[in-house]
Amino acid sequence: HTPMLYVFNLNTNKLLYRYAFPSTVAPLGSMLNDFNVAPNGQHLYIAETSIFGGHPGLVIYSVASNTSWRVLSDHSS
């Protein structure tokens, strides 16, 4: 299945929007987990551990542009 991001208003329990990560960012076998929100609230930083896919990296999601991209894929760190 395509990894998805769901954003809810916790006061009303209403779904505000959802985002499907493209396969170029989260290919088959991706494991998106352990995210942090940037201090300004404009980006999410998501660990992509890729246990099955074998290509771990970092996924960044932009709130303002509703887009995502992948960095540090296969980085030695």
GISULPE-V753017 format. One record per run of one state. SS is the DSSP state (H for helix, E for strand, C for the rest). FROM is the first residue (numbers start at 1). LEN is the number of residues. If there is no record, write none. Layout:
{{SS:FROM:LEN} {SS:FROM:LEN}}
This chain:
{{C:1:3} {E:4:6} {C:10:4} {E:14:7} {C:21:11} {E:32:6} {C:38:5} {E:43:6} {C:49:8} {E:57:6} {C:63:4} {E:67:5} {C:72:6}}
